[in-house]
Amino acid sequence: MIGIEVCLDNIESVRTVAESGGVDRLELCSALALGGLSPAPSLVRFARGHADVELHPMIRPRPGDFCFDEDEVAAMVEEVGYYADLGAHGVVIGVLEEDFRVNERATAQLCDAAKARALQVTFHRAVDFARDYDAAIETLIALGVDRILTSGQADTAPQGAERIAHAVARFGERIAVMAGAGVSPDNVVELVERTGVRDVHCSASGRVNRFADARLSLGGASGDLEYQATDKEKLKEIMRRFGK
């Protein structure tokens, strides 16, 4: 059975997932347009009360690179306990050195904090920036990470399918390899067949703007009144492909 993880950043999307059923895990974020940041506690509480699915909040204090300083890492460790108290089942992390190696010290701190609260640990697509992909995965295994989210060091998982397949073949018995980025109803079955992954990660989302005729700008580059939300039909179609 293929596991399906959906990333989302709003209550509307949580409701869509809850109504659809069949999803195995939620990656809870804020600011998906920035690649995902730590979610508001209210979103985690709402998901806990309305969706019968594993909850894995992102632990990321700011956008941009994944090279966090000691103060930022300390805040991330604190967030692990905070989300555990809110009922999370796991956390999603990613910390790198400036040469794009895994930051072993910070990752160990975060893993220790998570394991102390019986939380799973996923290392997100920061792993795709590693100059030595295999060495990075070996490091994550040694540190006790349960799962990596990867696009195979490509912009999308279908583009990186060959490298994802390599990761599954070499490391799949020791760490779960989840394919994500650019996953859609049209490519998800082929992606699973080509890579051998047992978990896929998607947003299954669309753009929502109920006030497209508004002319007032709030100062953003574009789409001030637009947001991203889980699309029920896209999600159902992905699940249908796997008999869910």
QUIGIZI-V966584 format. One record per residue. N is the residue number from 1. RES is the residue in one letter. PSI is psi in whole degrees, 0 to 359 (* if undefined). OMEGA is omega in whole degrees, 0 to 359 (999 if undefined). BURIAL is b if it has 16 or more other ideal C-beta (glycine too) atoms within 10 Angstrom, else e. Layout:
n:N res:RES psi:PSI omega:OMEGA burial:BURIAL
n:N res:RES psi:PSI omega:OMEGA burial:BURIAL
This chain:
n:1 res:M psi:133 omega:180 burial:e
n:2 res:I psi:130 omega:176 burial:b
n:3 res:G psi:139 omega:181 burial:b
n:4 res:I psi:122 omega:175 burial:b
n:5 res:E psi:133 omega:178 burial:b
n:6 res:V psi:130 omega:174 burial:b
n:7 res:C psi:139 omega:183 burial:b
n:8 res:L psi:164 omega:183 burial:b
n:9 res:D psi:19 omega:181 burial:b
n:10 res:N psi:162 omega:184 burial:b
n:11 res:I psi:321 omega:178 burial:e
n:12 res:E psi:317 omega:181 burial:e
n:13 res:S psi:323 omega:176 burial:b
n:14 res:V psi:316 omega:179 burial:b
n:15 res:R psi:319 omega:180 burial:b
n:16 res:T psi:315 omega:179 burial:b
n:17 res:V psi:316 omega:181 burial:b
n:18 res:A psi:320 omega:180 burial:b
n:19 res:E psi:329 omega:184 burial:e
n:20 res:S psi:320 omega:183 burial:b
n:21 res:G psi:165 omega:175 burial:e
n:22 res:G psi:347 omega:178 burial:e
n:23 res:V psi:141 omega:183 burial:b
n:24 res:D psi:331 omega:189 burial:e
n:25 res:R psi:144 omega:173 burial:b
n:26 res:L psi:131 omega:166 burial:b
n:27 res:E psi:112 omega:183 burial:b
n:28 res:L psi:129 omega:184 burial:b
n:29 res:C psi:176 omega:156 burial:b
n:30 res:S psi:163 omega:172 burial:b
n:31 res:A psi:57 omega:177 burial:b
n:32 res:L psi:330 omega:180 burial:b
n:33 res:A psi:341 omega:178 burial:e
n:34 res:L psi:12 omega:181 burial:e
n:35 res:G psi:359 omega:179 burial:e
n:36 res:G psi:124 omega:174 burial:b
n:37 res:L psi:175 omega:180 burial:b
n:38 res:S psi:135 omega:183 burial:b
n:39 res:P psi:158 omega:173 burial:b
n:40 res:A psi:143 omega:178 burial:b
n:41 res:P psi:329 omega:180 burial:e
n:42 res:S psi:326 omega:178 burial:e
n:43 res:L psi:319 omega:179 burial:b
n:44 res:V psi:317 omega:179 burial:b
n:45 res:R psi:318 omega:180 burial:e
n:46 res:F psi:315 omega:180 burial:b
n:47 res:A psi:321 omega:179 burial:b
n:48 res:R psi:324 omega:183 burial:b
n:49 res:G psi:344 omega:188 burial:e
n:50 res:H psi:349 omega:182 burial:e
n:51 res:A psi:122 omega:180 burial:b
n:52 res:D psi:75 omega:188 burial:e
n:53 res:V psi:154 omega:178 burial:b
n:54 res:E psi:141 omega:182 burial:b
n:55 res:L psi:125 omega:181 burial:b
n:56 res:H psi:91 omega:179 burial:b
n:57 res:P psi:145 omega:171 burial:b
n:58 res:M psi:139 omega:173 burial:b
n:59 res:I psi:92 omega:182 burial:b
n:60 res:R psi:109 omega:190 burial:b
n:61 res:P psi:346 omega:181 burial:e
n:62 res:R psi:161 omega:175 burial:e
n:63 res:P psi:179 omega:178 burial:e
n:64 res:G psi:214 omega:184 burial:e
n:65 res:D psi:177 omega:182 burial:e
n:66 res:F psi:23 omega:180 burial:b
n:67 res:C psi:88 omega:186 burial:e
n:68 res:F psi:143 omega:179 burial:b
n:69 res:D psi:180 omega:187 burial:e
n:70 res:E psi:320 omega:180 burial:e
n:71 res:D psi:319 omega:178 burial:e
n:72 res:E psi:319 omega:179 burial:e
n:73 res:V psi:319 omega:178 burial:b
n:74 res:A psi:319 omega:178 burial:e
n:75 res:A psi:322 omega:178 burial:e
n:76 res:M psi:318 omega:177 burial:b
n:77 res:V psi:319 omega:178 burial:b
n:78 res:E psi:321 omega:180 burial:e
n:79 res:E psi:327 omega:178 burial:b
n:80 res:V psi:310 omega:179 burial:b
n:81 res:G psi:325 omega:180 burial:e
n:82 res:Y psi:313 omega:180 burial:e
n:83 res:Y psi:329 omega:175 burial:b
n:84 res:A psi:318 omega:179 burial:b
n:85 res:D psi:334 omega:179 burial:e
n:86 res:L psi:357 omega:176 burial:b
n:87 res:G psi:17 omega:178 burial:e
n:88 res:A psi:154 omega:177 burial:b
n:89 res:H psi:343 omega:180 burial:b
n:90 res:G psi:176 omega:177 burial:b
n:91 res:V psi:158 omega:181 burial:b
n:92 res:V psi:122 omega:187 burial:b
n:93 res:I psi:170 omega:173 burial:b
n:94 res:G psi:111 omega:181 burial:b
n:95 res:V psi:128 omega:183 burial:b
n:96 res:L psi:157 omega:168 burial:b
n:97 res:E psi:170 omega:182 burial:e
n:98 res:E psi:343 omega:174 burial:e
n:99 res:D psi:12 omega:175 burial:e
n:100 res:F psi:15 omega:165 burial:b
n:101 res:R psi:159 omega:173 burial:e
n:102 res:V psi:132 omega:174 burial:b
n:103 res:N psi:98 omega:188 burial:b
n:104 res:E psi:319 omega:182 burial:e
n:105 res:R psi:311 omega:181 burial:e
n:106 res:A psi:318 omega:180 burial:b
n:107 res:T psi:322 omega:177 burial:b
n:108 res:A psi:318 omega:178 burial:b
n:109 res:Q psi:315 omega:181 burial:b
n:110 res:L psi:319 omega:178 burial:b
n:111 res:C psi:318 omega:179 burial:b
n:112 res:D psi:317 omega:179 burial:e
n:113 res:A psi:320 omega:180 burial:b
n:114 res:A psi:314 omega:183 burial:b
n:115 res:K psi:329 omega:177 burial:e
n:116 res:A psi:337 omega:178 burial:e
n:117 res:R psi:17 omega:178 burial:e
n:118 res:A psi:38 omega:179 burial:e
n:119 res:L psi:142 omega:171 burial:b
n:120 res:Q psi:158 omega:179 burial:b
n:121 res:V psi:124 omega:171 burial:b
n:122 res:T psi:132 omega:173 burial:b
n:123 res:F psi:120 omega:190 burial:b
n:124 res:H psi:196 omega:189 burial:b
n:125 res:R psi:3 omega:168 burial:b
n:126 res:A psi:331 omega:179 burial:b
n:127 res:V psi:334 omega:181 burial:b
n:128 res:D psi:345 omega:178 burial:b
n:129 res:F psi:349 omega:184 burial:e
n:130 res:A psi:135 omega:178 burial:b
n:131 res:R psi:328 omega:175 burial:e
n:132 res:D psi:93 omega:187 burial:e
n:133 res:Y psi:312 omega:182 burial:b
n:134 res:D psi:318 omega:179 burial:e
n:135 res:A psi:322 omega:178 burial:e
n:136 res:A psi:316 omega:180 burial:b
n:137 res:I psi:319 omega:177 burial:b
n:138 res:E psi:318 omega:179 burial:b
n:139 res:T psi:316 omega:181 burial:b
n:140 res:L psi:322 omega:176 burial:b
n:141 res:I psi:314 omega:181 burial:e
n:142 res:A psi:329 omega:181 burial:e
n:143 res:L psi:352 omega:176 burial:b
n:144 res:G psi:15 omega:176 burial:e
n:145 res:V psi:138 omega:184 burial:b
n:146 res:D psi:331 omega:191 burial:b
n:147 res:R psi:145 omega:170 burial:b
n:148 res:I psi:144 omega:171 burial:b
n:149 res:L psi:122 omega:186 burial:b
n:150 res:T psi:149 omega:171 burial:b
n:151 res:S psi:16 omega:181 burial:b
n:152 res:G psi:33 omega:179 burial:b
n:153 res:Q psi:24 omega:175 burial:b
n:154 res:A psi:172 omega:180 burial:b
n:155 res:D psi:327 omega:178 burial:e
n:156 res:T psi:157 omega:179 burial:b
n:157 res:A psi:318 omega:177 burial:b
n:158 res:P psi:323 omega:178 burial:b
n:159 res:Q psi:328 omega:182 burial:e
n:160 res:G psi:19 omega:187 burial:b
n:161 res:A psi:322 omega:182 burial:b
n:162 res:E psi:317 omega:180 burial:e
n:163 res:R psi:325 omega:175 burial:b
n:164 res:I psi:317 omega:178 burial:b
n:165 res:A psi:321 omega:176 burial:b
n:166 res:H psi:315 omega:180 burial:b
n:167 res:A psi:318 omega:179 burial:b
n:168 res:V psi:314 omega:183 burial:b
n:169 res:A psi:320 omega:185 burial:e
n:170 res:R psi:324 omega:189 burial:e
n:171 res:F psi:353 omega:191 burial:b
n:172 res:G psi:339 omega:177 burial:e
n:173 res:E psi:346 omega:185 burial:e
n:174 res:R psi:342 omega:179 burial:e
n:175 res:I psi:142 omega:178 burial:b
n:176 res:A psi:134 omega:179 burial:b
n:177 res:V psi:117 omega:182 burial:b
n:178 res:M psi:128 omega:181 burial:b
n:179 res:A psi:134 omega:179 burial:b
n:180 res:G psi:156 omega:180 burial:b
n:181 res:A psi:114 omega:178 burial:b
n:182 res:G psi:21 omega:181 burial:b
n:183 res:V psi:130 omega:183 burial:b
n:184 res:S psi:168 omega:176 burial:e
n:185 res:P psi:330 omega:184 burial:b
n:186 res:D psi:336 omega:185 burial:e
n:187 res:N psi:355 omega:190 burial:e
n:188 res:V psi:321 omega:181 burial:b
n:189 res:V psi:314 omega:178 burial:e
n:190 res:E psi:322 omega:179 burial:e
n:191 res:L psi:314 omega:179 burial:b
n:192 res:V psi:318 omega:181 burial:b
n:193 res:E psi:322 omega:183 burial:e
n:194 res:R psi:329 omega:188 burial:b
n:195 res:T psi:331 omega:185 burial:b
n:196 res:G psi:10 omega:178 burial:e
n:197 res:V psi:154 omega:176 burial:b
n:198 res:R psi:359 omega:179 burial:e
n:199 res:D psi:138 omega:174 burial:b
n:200 res:V psi:150 omega:184 burial:b
n:201 res:H psi:130 omega:182 burial:b
n:202 res:C psi:164 omega:171 burial:b
n:203 res:S psi:335 omega:182 burial:b
n:204 res:A psi:47 omega:192 burial:b
n:205 res:S psi:170 omega:173 burial:b
n:206 res:G psi:170 omega:179 burial:e
n:207 res:R psi:137 omega:180 burial:e
n:208 res:V psi:130 omega:174 burial:e
n:209 res:N psi:103 omega:182 burial:e
n:210 res:R psi:355 omega:184 burial:e
n:211 res:F psi:51 omega:186 burial:e
n:212 res:A psi:339 omega:182 burial:e
n:213 res:D psi:352 omega:181 burial:e
n:214 res:A psi:140 omega:183 burial:e
n:215 res:R psi:350 omega:182 burial:e
n:216 res:L psi:131 omega:176 burial:e
n:217 res:S psi:140 omega:177 burial:e
n:218 res:L psi:5 omega:177 burial:e
n:219 res:G psi:353 omega:178 burial:e
n:220 res:G psi:169 omega:181 burial:e
n:221 res:A psi:320 omega:179 burial:e
n:222 res:S psi:163 omega:172 burial:e
n:223 res:G psi:43 omega:183 burial:e
n:224 res:D psi:325 omega:184 burial:e
n:225 res:L psi:12 omega:181 burial:e
n:226 res:E psi:146 omega:175 burial:e
n:227 res:Y psi:168 omega:183 burial:b
n:228 res:Q psi:135 omega:180 burial:b
n:229 res:A psi:150 omega:178 burial:b
n:230 res:T psi:131 omega:179 burial:b
n:231 res:D psi:116 omega:185 burial:b
n:232 res:K psi:319 omega:183 burial:b
n:233 res:E psi:320 omega:177 burial:e
n:234 res:K psi:316 omega:181 burial:b
n:235 res:L psi:314 omega:179 burial:b
n:236 res:K psi:323 omega:181 burial:b
n:237 res:E psi:320 omega:176 burial:e
n:238 res:I psi:314 omega:181 burial:b
n:239 res:M psi:322 omega:180 burial:b
n:240 res:R psi:326 omega:180 burial:e
n:241 res:R psi:338 omega:181 burial:b
n:242 res:F psi:18 omega:175 burial:e
n:243 res:G psi:25 omega:181 burial:e
n:244 res:K psi:* omega:999 burial:b
